[in-house]
């Protein structure tokens, strides 16, 4: 066996001494940092449709106020904000500019929408620069909605999981105006989306069946007050008459996120007024889905879920 050169032995021993020292001196990567070593600064943006109604807007601002402390106290999120997609400020672009100016690396976007729509699938991604949908681009231009691609990395959560939340919400609100279930039929009036009419119809039918199974109200129908009905009260009137063919009283419940005088009072109210003997034949409370503690809990849960994904995903974030 050949003898090992003393110089080689010395080099090996030196490396053996240096390696543990070098390892022990390496700084620990801070929790939530990316591959570049930059600590993540995470914000939450609650995005909703927007409305000219102050009452409507306040409902969404109140939602943020109700979840803010829980999100900030129990997670690594450093700020929460609310943005309105259209009609009013602060817009999505305005809020994302604020996050950039404040040095945020990541923004969790939580859409407060009932179910699938062109707003959630196309408009919001186009506004934030992650999608180039031609129809959305034209709509945004016509409606004067600003686009802004933030430096912060954006993470859009799924839509509100209303498989249970909406059903329980509508059941609770239906029972507050019901007194003789056997003589009553349920009428659900929603904003709707013509592009996804199949999905909206399925949603309302599922909700109606849930109420039927848990209330004794065995007849239900639905109508529209938004784009699908061209903001016309006739759809509400038709839906009510459909129920009154078999029942003595129609219980009208708005499937709307918040209260907007144009919808709950004007459009739905006018549709009810067109019913003969409406005071005896129709029971209606001009309320909305919000406020709802189940929705508040969902927002907190989905933010926590996405926060964990961000912290466990060491993807470099642009400075």
C-alpha positions as CSV (number, residue, x, y, z in Angstrom):
1,X,0.0,0.0,0.0
2,X,1.4,3.4,-1.0
3,X,1.9,5.9,1.8
4,X,-0.4,8.9,1.8
5,X,1.3,12.2,1.4
6,X,1.6,14.2,4.7
7,X,0.3,17.4,2.9
8,X,-2.9,15.5,1.8
9,X,-3.4,14.3,5.4
10,X,-3.0,17.9,6.7
11,X,-5.5,19.2,4.1
12,X,-8.1,16.6,5.1
13,X,-7.7,17.3,8.8
14,X,-8.1,21.1,8.1
15,X,-11.3,20.6,6.1
16,X,-12.7,18.3,8.8
17,X,-12.1,21.1,11.4
18,X,-13.5,23.9,9.3
19,X,-16.6,22.2,8.0
20,X,-18.4,22.0,11.4
21,X,-17.4,25.5,12.3
22,X,-18.7,26.8,8.9
23,X,-22.0,24.9,9.3
24,X,-22.6,26.2,12.8
25,X,-22.0,29.8,11.8
26,X,-24.6,29.8,8.9
27,X,-27.5,32.0,9.9
28,X,-30.9,30.4,10.1
29,X,-33.4,31.4,7.4
30,X,-36.2,33.4,9.0
31,X,-39.6,31.8,8.9
32,X,-41.5,32.9,5.8
33,X,-38.4,34.0,3.9
34,X,-37.8,33.1,0.2
35,X,-34.8,31.6,-1.5
36,X,-33.1,35.0,-1.7
37,X,-33.2,35.4,2.0
38,X,-35.8,38.2,1.9
39,X,-38.3,37.9,4.7
40,X,-41.8,37.6,3.4
41,X,-44.3,40.3,4.3
42,X,-47.8,39.0,3.7
43,X,-51.1,40.9,3.3
44,X,-54.7,40.0,2.8
45,X,-57.0,41.6,0.3
46,X,-60.8,40.9,0.5
47,X,-62.2,41.6,-3.0
48,X,-65.9,42.1,-3.7
49,X,-68.0,43.2,-6.6
50,X,-68.5,46.8,-5.5
51,X,-71.7,48.9,-5.5
52,X,-72.9,52.5,-5.6
53,X,-74.8,51.7,-2.4
54,X,-73.1,52.9,0.8
55,X,-75.1,50.3,2.8
56,X,-73.7,47.6,0.5
57,X,-70.1,48.8,0.8
58,X,-70.3,49.1,4.6
59,X,-71.4,45.5,4.8
60,X,-68.1,44.4,3.1
61,X,-66.0,46.8,5.2
62,X,-67.7,45.4,8.3
63,X,-66.8,41.9,7.2
64,X,-63.1,42.9,7.1
65,X,-63.5,44.5,10.5
66,X,-65.0,41.3,12.0
67,X,-62.1,39.1,10.7
68,X,-59.2,41.4,11.0
69,X,-58.2,40.8,14.6
70,X,-58.3,37.0,14.3
71,X,-56.2,37.1,11.1
72,X,-53.6,39.5,12.5
73,X,-53.4,38.0,16.0
74,X,-53.1,34.3,15.0
75,X,-51.1,34.4,11.8
76,X,-48.1,36.0,10.2
77,X,-50.3,38.3,8.1
78,X,-49.2,42.0,8.6
79,X,-52.2,43.8,7.1
80,X,-55.7,43.4,5.8
81,X,-57.5,45.5,3.3
82,X,-60.8,45.6,1.3
83,X,-61.1,46.4,-2.4
84,X,-64.2,47.0,-4.6
85,X,-63.9,45.7,-8.1
86,X,-66.0,48.4,-9.7
87,X,-68.1,51.6,-9.0
88,X,-66.0,53.0,-6.2
89,X,-62.7,53.3,-4.4
90,X,-60.6,51.8,-3.0
91,X,-60.3,49.7,-6.2
92,X,-58.2,46.5,-6.5
93,X,-55.5,48.5,-8.3
94,X,-55.4,51.1,-5.6
95,X,-55.0,48.5,-2.8
96,X,-52.3,46.6,-4.7
97,X,-50.3,49.8,-5.2
98,X,-50.6,50.4,-1.4
99,X,-49.3,46.9,-0.7
100,X,-46.3,47.5,-3.0
101,X,-45.6,50.9,-1.5
102,X,-45.6,49.3,2.0
103,X,-43.1,46.6,0.9
104,X,-45.3,43.5,0.9
105,X,-43.9,40.5,-0.9
106,X,-47.2,38.5,-1.0
107,X,-50.9,39.3,-1.1
108,X,-53.6,36.7,-0.5
109,X,-56.6,37.7,-2.5
110,X,-59.9,36.4,-1.1
111,X,-62.9,36.9,-3.5
112,X,-66.2,37.4,-1.7
113,X,-68.4,36.0,-4.4
114,X,-71.2,33.5,-4.2
115,X,-70.2,31.1,-7.0
116,X,-68.5,31.0,-10.4
117,X,-68.8,34.1,-12.6
118,X,-66.8,36.0,-15.2
119,X,-65.8,38.4,-12.5
120,X,-64.0,35.7,-10.5
121,X,-62.6,33.6,-13.5
122,X,-61.6,36.4,-15.9
123,X,-62.0,40.0,-14.6
124,X,-60.0,39.8,-11.3
125,X,-57.1,37.9,-12.8
126,X,-57.1,40.4,-15.7
127,X,-57.1,43.4,-13.4
128,X,-54.1,42.1,-11.5
129,X,-52.1,41.1,-14.6
130,X,-52.2,37.3,-14.3
131,X,-54.5,36.9,-17.3
132,X,-55.1,38.6,-20.6
133,X,-58.8,37.8,-21.3
134,X,-59.9,39.8,-24.4
135,X,-63.5,40.2,-23.3
136,X,-62.5,41.3,-19.8
137,X,-60.0,43.8,-21.2
138,X,-62.7,45.4,-23.2
139,X,-65.1,45.4,-20.2
140,X,-62.5,46.9,-17.9
141,X,-61.8,49.6,-20.5
142,X,-65.5,50.5,-21.0
143,X,-66.1,50.5,-17.2
144,X,-62.9,52.5,-16.6
145,X,-61.5,49.9,-14.2
146,X,-57.8,50.3,-13.8
147,X,-55.4,47.3,-14.2
148,X,-52.3,47.0,-12.1
149,X,-49.7,44.2,-12.0
150,X,-48.1,44.4,-8.5
151,X,-44.5,43.6,-7.6
152,X,-45.9,41.5,-4.8
153,X,-46.8,37.9,-5.6
154,X,-50.5,37.4,-5.6
155,X,-52.4,34.3,-4.4
156,X,-56.1,34.0,-5.3
157,X,-58.1,31.7,-3.0
158,X,-61.0,29.6,-4.2
159,X,-64.4,31.2,-4.1
160,X,-66.5,31.0,-0.9
161,X,-67.3,27.4,-0.4
162,X,-71.1,27.8,-0.1
163,X,-71.9,24.1,-0.3
164,X,-72.9,24.4,3.4
165,X,-72.6,28.0,4.3
166,X,-75.2,29.4,1.8
167,X,-77.6,26.6,2.5
168,X,-77.5,27.2,6.2
169,X,-77.7,31.0,5.7
170,X,-80.8,30.7,3.5
171,X,-82.5,28.2,5.8
172,X,-82.0,30.5,8.8
173,X,-83.3,33.5,7.0
174,X,-86.3,31.6,5.6
175,X,-87.3,30.3,9.0
176,X,-87.5,33.9,10.4
177,X,-90.4,34.7,8.0
178,X,-92.1,31.3,7.9
179,X,-95.0,30.4,10.2
180,X,-97.0,27.8,8.2
181,X,-94.5,25.8,6.1
182,X,-97.2,23.5,4.6
183,X,-98.9,26.5,3.0
184,X,-95.7,28.2,1.9
185,X,-93.3,28.1,-1.0
186,X,-89.7,29.5,-1.2
187,X,-88.7,32.0,-3.8
188,X,-84.9,32.7,-4.2
189,X,-83.9,35.9,-6.0
190,X,-80.3,36.1,-7.1
191,X,-78.1,38.5,-9.1
192,X,-76.9,35.7,-11.4
193,X,-74.4,35.5,-14.3
194,X,-75.7,34.8,-17.8
195,X,-72.4,33.1,-18.8
196,X,-72.7,30.6,-16.0
197,X,-76.4,30.3,-15.8
198,X,-76.2,26.5,-15.6
199,X,-74.0,26.7,-12.4
200,X,-76.2,29.4,-10.9
201,X,-79.4,27.4,-11.5
202,X,-77.8,24.3,-10.0
203,X,-76.7,26.3,-6.9
204,X,-80.2,27.7,-6.3
205,X,-81.9,24.4,-6.8
206,X,-79.5,22.8,-4.3
207,X,-80.3,25.5,-1.8
208,X,-84.0,25.1,-2.3
209,X,-83.8,21.3,-1.8
210,X,-81.8,21.9,1.4
211,X,-84.5,24.2,2.8
212,X,-87.1,21.7,1.8
213,X,-85.4,18.9,3.7
214,X,-85.0,21.0,6.8
215,X,-88.1,23.1,7.1
216,X,-91.2,21.4,5.8
217,X,-91.5,23.9,2.9
218,X,-91.8,21.6,0.0
219,X,-92.0,24.0,-3.0
220,X,-89.3,26.3,-4.3
221,X,-88.6,28.5,-7.2
222,X,-86.0,31.1,-8.3
223,X,-85.6,34.3,-10.2
224,X,-83.1,37.0,-11.1
225,X,-82.6,40.7,-10.3
226,X,-79.3,41.4,-12.0
227,X,-77.6,41.0,-15.4
228,X,-79.7,37.9,-16.3
229,X,-82.9,39.8,-15.8
230,X,-81.5,43.1,-17.1
231,X,-82.3,44.7,-13.7
232,X,-86.0,44.1,-14.4
233,X,-88.5,43.1,-11.6
234,X,-90.5,40.8,-14.0
235,X,-88.3,37.8,-13.2
236,X,-89.1,38.2,-9.5
237,X,-92.9,38.4,-10.3
238,X,-92.7,35.3,-12.5
239,X,-90.9,33.3,-9.8
240,X,-93.4,34.3,-7.2
241,X,-96.4,33.3,-9.4
242,X,-94.8,30.0,-10.1
243,X,-94.9,29.2,-6.4
244,X,-98.4,30.6,-5.8
245,X,-99.8,28.1,-8.3
246,X,-99.5,25.5,-5.6
247,X,-99.1,27.4,-2.4
248,X,-101.0,30.1,-0.5
249,X,-97.9,32.2,0.5
250,X,-94.5,32.9,-1.2
251,X,-91.5,33.5,1.0
252,X,-89.1,35.7,-0.9
253,X,-85.4,35.5,0.1
254,X,-82.7,37.6,-1.6
255,X,-79.6,35.5,-2.5
256,X,-77.4,38.6,-2.4
257,X,-74.1,39.1,-0.5
258,X,-75.1,42.5,0.9
259,X,-78.0,45.0,1.0
260,X,-78.3,47.3,-2.0
261,X,-81.4,49.5,-2.2
262,X,-81.5,49.1,-6.0
263,X,-81.9,45.3,-5.7
264,X,-83.6,44.5,-2.3
265,X,-85.9,47.6,-2.4
266,X,-86.4,48.7,-6.0
267,X,-86.1,45.6,-8.2
268,X,-87.3,42.8,-5.8
269,X,-89.8,45.2,-4.2
270,X,-91.3,46.2,-7.5
271,X,-91.6,42.5,-8.5
272,X,-93.5,41.8,-5.3
273,X,-95.8,44.8,-5.8
274,X,-96.9,43.3,-9.2
275,X,-98.4,40.4,-7.3
276,X,-102.2,40.7,-6.7
277,X,-102.9,40.9,-3.0
278,X,-99.1,40.9,-2.3
279,X,-99.5,41.8,1.3
280,X,-101.4,38.6,2.0
281,X,-99.6,36.4,-0.6
282,X,-96.0,37.4,-0.1
283,X,-93.7,37.5,2.9
284,X,-90.4,39.3,2.4
285,X,-87.5,40.7,4.4
286,X,-85.1,42.9,2.5
287,X,-82.0,41.4,4.1
288,X,-78.8,39.8,2.7
289,X,-76.3,37.0,3.2
290,X,-74.0,39.2,5.3
291,X,-73.5,39.4,8.2
292,X,-72.8,35.7,8.8
293,X,-70.3,34.3,11.3
294,X,-69.9,31.2,9.1
295,X,-68.6,33.4,6.3
296,X,-66.3,35.2,8.7
297,X,-64.9,31.8,9.9
298,X,-64.4,30.7,6.3
299,X,-62.4,33.8,5.5
300,X,-60.1,33.2,8.5
301,X,-59.7,29.6,7.6
302,X,-58.9,30.1,3.9
303,X,-56.4,32.9,4.8
304,X,-54.6,30.5,7.3
305,X,-54.6,27.8,4.6
306,X,-52.9,30.0,2.0
307,X,-50.6,31.5,4.6
308,X,-49.2,28.1,5.4
309,X,-48.8,27.4,1.6
310,X,-46.8,30.6,1.2
311,X,-44.6,29.9,4.2
312,X,-43.8,26.4,3.1
313,X,-43.1,27.3,-0.5
314,X,-39.6,28.7,-0.8
315,X,-40.2,30.4,-4.1
316,X,-38.1,33.6,-4.8
317,X,-40.2,36.8,-4.7
318,X,-39.2,39.6,-7.0
319,X,-37.7,42.6,-5.0
